[in-house]
Amino acid sequence: MGKGKKGAPKSTKKPVQKAQKLAVFIPRETQEGETRVAGTPETIKTLVQHGLAVYVETGAGERSSILDQEYMQAGAVIGKDTNALYASADVILSVNPPTESPLSQVKENVCWISFLDISSDTAKNIAKTLVDKKISSVYTTNCSNSLTR
C-alpha cells in the first residue's frame, strides 16, 4: 500500500460498484375473463421501499379498477414495450401461469411467480420450457377443480 494524504495508507482496493436494483415486472393478464392483477399500489410501495425497481405493464390493473397513475404514485414505472419488460425483468409476478409467448422473451434465471393449474394440458410444456431456460418458478397450485368432498 502506498501513502495517501498526510501519510495515511492509500487503499489499493477497487471501489465497490453499486448493485443494480432487482427489476420486478407485473404484466397485464391476458387470459379471457381474468380481472385480477398480481400487484396493487400497496404491493408496489412495499417492493419499492425494499429497494426493488417495479415495472407495470400499461393497463395491467385496468380490469381491477386500478389506474396506471395509482401505480406510478406508488413508485412503479409504467411500460408499454412488453417485450423489453419481459426481457429485462429479474422477477415476474402474474396471476396466471406463463404461456409460450412471454416465456420465449424472458432471460435465463428469471423468477416467475404465479398460479399453475397442474391439471392443464399445457402445464408439461410450460414446465419443460421453465427448466430449459433455467427459470426459477414459485407457483401456488390451483387445485380447486380437482378437489372433491
Solvent accessible surface area in square Angstrom, and as a share of the most:
residue,aa,sasa,rsa
1,M,173,0.77
2,G,38,0.37
3,K,156,0.66
4,G,29,0.28
5,K,181,0.77
6,K,208,0.88
7,G,43,0.42
8,A,52,0.40
9,P,102,0.64
10,K,120,0.51
11,S,75,0.48
12,T,109,0.63
13,K,176,0.74
14,K,182,0.77
15,P,121,0.76
16,V,148,0.85
17,Q,165,0.73
18,K,194,0.82
19,A,87,0.68
20,Q,177,0.79
21,K,125,0.53
22,L,86,0.43
23,A,15,0.12
24,V,3,0.02
25,F,1,0.00
26,I,0,0.00
27,P,5,0.03
28,R,72,0.26
29,E,12,0.05
30,T,121,0.70
31,Q,101,0.45
32,E,167,0.75
33,G,65,0.62
34,E,16,0.07
35,T,78,0.45
36,R,122,0.45
37,V,20,0.11
38,A,33,0.25
39,G,2,0.02
40,T,54,0.31
41,P,18,0.11
42,E,116,0.52
43,T,47,0.28
44,I,0,0.00
45,K,101,0.43
46,T,68,0.40
47,L,35,0.17
48,V,52,0.30
49,Q,146,0.65
50,H,138,0.62
51,G,33,0.32
52,L,38,0.19
53,A,22,0.17
54,V,2,0.01
55,Y,68,0.26
56,V,0,0.00
57,E,27,0.12
58,T,45,0.26
59,G,11,0.10
60,A,7,0.05
61,G,0,0.00
62,E,107,0.48
63,R,100,0.37
64,S,40,0.26
65,S,100,0.64
66,I,22,0.11
67,L,116,0.58
68,D,40,0.21
69,Q,101,0.45
70,E,64,0.29
71,Y,0,0.00
72,M,102,0.46
73,Q,134,0.60
74,A,8,0.06
75,G,38,0.37
76,A,7,0.06
77,V,83,0.48
78,I,38,0.20
79,G,13,0.13
80,K,170,0.72
81,D,85,0.44
82,T,39,0.22
83,N,90,0.46
84,A,48,0.38
85,L,20,0.10
86,Y,22,0.09
87,A,48,0.37
88,S,66,0.43
89,A,1,0.01
90,D,38,0.20
91,V,22,0.13
92,I,0,0.00
93,L,28,0.14
94,S,10,0.06
95,V,11,0.07
96,N,23,0.12
97,P,38,0.24
98,P,2,0.01
99,T,77,0.45
100,E,90,0.40
101,S,70,0.45
102,P,18,0.11
103,L,0,0.00
104,S,83,0.53
105,Q,54,0.24
106,V,4,0.03
107,K,82,0.35
108,E,87,0.39
109,N,108,0.55
110,V,1,0.00
111,C,29,0.18
112,W,4,0.01
113,I,64,0.33
114,S,8,0.05
115,F,71,0.30
116,L,25,0.12
117,D,43,0.22
118,I,110,0.56
119,S,73,0.47
120,S,45,0.29
121,D,137,0.71
122,T,78,0.45
123,A,12,0.09
124,K,170,0.72
125,N,92,0.47
126,I,11,0.05
127,A,44,0.34
128,K,130,0.55
129,T,26,0.15
130,L,11,0.05
131,V,114,0.66
132,D,84,0.44
133,K,43,0.18
134,K,124,0.52
135,I,12,0.06
136,S,63,0.41
137,S,46,0.29
138,V,86,0.49
139,Y,50,0.19
140,T,86,0.50
141,T,55,0.32
142,N,67,0.34
143,C,45,0.27
144,S,76,0.49
145,N,127,0.65
146,S,75,0.48
147,L,131,0.65
148,T,129,0.75
149,R,288,1.05
